[in-house]
Amino acid sequence: MRGARGDNFIVRQIYRLTALMLILVMMFVAEPIQAGATESTKQQLENAKKAKEQSQSELSNTKDDIAEMNEEKSSLQGQLNNLNSQLTEVSNNLEELEEQIDDKETEIENTLAELEAARNQEEEQYASMKKRIQFMYEKQDNMILGMFFGAGSFADFLNQNNYIEQLSAYDRRMFNEYIETRQLIEAKEATLEQERDQLEEYKVKEQAEQSRVSGLVSQTSGSIKQYANDISDAEAKAQALEDQIKSQEADIKKLEAKLAEEMRLSKLAKSSTWRNISEVTFAPGDRALLANLIYCEAGSEPYEGKVAVGAVVINRVLSSVYPDTVVGVIYQNKQFSPVASGRLALALAEDKASAACYQAADEAMKGYSNVGNCVYFRTPVPGLSGINIGGHVFY
C-alpha cells in the first residue's frame, strides 16, 4: 500500500511539473491570451464601450476648448492688428511730436537770443538814462541860469526853454522805452518758461505713448503665443483621443465578435452531440488540475458555485464543440483567465485547492451538473440571462 501511494505521489508530482512546463510553453509560444475571456467578455465589452464614451466626451470637450481658444486667439489677433495700427499712428504722432519738439527748441533758442538782446538793450538804456540823470542833477541849475542870462531876447529864452522841454520829452520817451524793454524781458522770460514746460510735456507724452503701445503690443503678442501653445497642446491631445477612440472601436468590434462567438458556441454546444461521462477517460492529473482551476475561479464562492464551475469544464469535455480532454478544455486559447494571468500555474505548483474544491471536481468528473449543459460563466451583467449561483451567471 505504501509503495502504491508513493508511486501515486510521484505521478502527481510529475504531472504537476509537466503541467507547469506546458503552461510556460503556451505562455511563450501560443497566441497571447486575453485575461478573463470566458467569464468577462461582456464586462470587457461594456467597459470598452464606457471607455469609448468617456474618450468621446473628453474629445468633444477638448474640441470645444480648442474652438474657444481659437476664438480668443482670433480676438487677440484682432486686438494686435488694432494695436499695430495704433502703433503706426503713434509713430506718426511721434514724428509730429519730434517736429514740435524741434520747433519748440528752435523757438526757445530764438527766445533766448531775443531775451539776450533785450537784456543788452536794457543795460544800454539804463546806462544812458543813468548818465543823463546824473548830468541833469549836477548841471541843471547852471544850465537854466546860463540859458536865462545868455539869451539875447525873450524869444531866445523861449526857444531854449522849448529845447529843454523836448529834451525832457526825449528822456521821458527813453524811460518809457526802458520800461517797455523791461516788460518785454519779463514777457520773454515767461514765454521761455512756458515753452520749456511745453517741451517737457511733449517729451513726457512721447515716452508715455511709446511705453503704452509697446507694452500692449508685447502683452498681446505674449498672450497670442500662449494661446497658440495651448491650442497646439489641445490639438495633440485631441489627436491622441481620436487615435484612442479608433483603438477602442477596434477593441469593441473584437469583443463583440468574441461575445457573438461565445454565444454561438454555447448554442451550438447545446444542440451538438454529447458524450456520456462514461466515455471519458481522465488523465492522472485531471483531478488536481480541475480542482485548482475551481479554486482560482470560485475559491470564495459557495460550494454550489464551485460545483457549477467544474460542471462547465466537464460539459465542454462532453461536447463535440470543444476539446475532449480536461487539459485541452482548460488550456484552450483565450478561455479561462487564471491560465492567462498565471494564477493557475501558481496554484498548481503549491496545490492550493481546498478539500471543497477537490470534492466539487470529483462531483463534476462523475457527471453531476447543477447548471445543465451550460458551457460559459461570468459575473452578471445587464442583459445576460442564465443560471445565477453565487457571484456568477452560467449560460
Secondary structure as the mmCIF struct_conf table of DSSP 4:
data_model
#
loop_
_struct_conf.conf_type_id
_struct_conf.id
_struct_conf.beg_label_comp_id
_struct_conf.beg_label_asym_id
_struct_conf.beg_label_seq_id
_struct_conf.end_label_comp_id
_struct_conf.end_label_asym_id
_struct_conf.end_label_seq_id
HELX_RH_AL_P HELX_RH_AL_P1 ARG A 2 VAL A 29
BEND BEND1 ALA A 30 ALA A 30
HELX_LH_PP_P HELX_LH_PP_P1 GLU A 31 GLN A 34
TURN_TY1_P TURN_TY1_P1 ALA A 35 GLY A 36
HELX_RH_AL_P HELX_RH_AL_P2 ALA A 37 GLY A 150
BEND BEND2 GLY A 152 SER A 153
HELX_RH_AL_P HELX_RH_AL_P3 PHE A 154 SER A 271
BEND BEND3 SER A 272 SER A 272
STRN STRN1 TRP A 274 TRP A 274
HELX_RH_3T_P HELX_RH_3T_P1 ILE A 277 GLU A 279
TURN_TY1_P TURN_TY1_P2 PRO A 284 GLY A 285
HELX_RH_AL_P HELX_RH_AL_P4 ASP A 286 ALA A 298
TURN_TY1_P TURN_TY1_P3 GLY A 299 SER A 300
BEND BEND4 GLU A 301 GLU A 301
HELX_RH_AL_P HELX_RH_AL_P5 TYR A 303 LEU A 318
STRN STRN2 SER A 319 SER A 319
TURN_TY1_P TURN_TY1_P4 SER A 320 VAL A 321
BEND BEND5 TYR A 322 TYR A 322
BEND BEND6 ASP A 324 THR A 325
HELX_RH_AL_P HELX_RH_AL_P6 VAL A 326 ILE A 330
TURN_TY1_P TURN_TY1_P5 TYR A 331 TYR A 331
BEND BEND7 GLN A 332 GLN A 332
TURN_TY1_P TURN_TY1_P6 ASN A 333 LYS A 334
HELX_RH_AL_P HELX_RH_AL_P7 SER A 337 SER A 341
TURN_TY1_P TURN_TY1_P7 GLY A 342 GLY A 342
HELX_RH_AL_P HELX_RH_AL_P8 ARG A 343 GLU A 350
TURN_TY1_P TURN_TY1_P8 ASP A 351 ASP A 351
HELX_RH_AL_P HELX_RH_AL_P9 ALA A 355 MET A 365
TURN_TY1_P TURN_TY1_P9 LYS A 366 GLY A 367
BEND BEND8 ASN A 370 VAL A 371
TURN_TY1_P TURN_TY1_P10 GLY A 372 ASN A 373
STRN STRN3 PHE A 377 ARG A 378
BEND BEND9 THR A 379 THR A 379
TURN_TY1_P TURN_TY1_P11 PRO A 382 GLY A 383
BEND BEND10 GLY A 386 GLY A 386
STRN STRN4 ILE A 387 ILE A 389
TURN_TY1_P TURN_TY1_P12 GLY A 390 GLY A 391
STRN STRN5 HIS A 392 PHE A 394
#
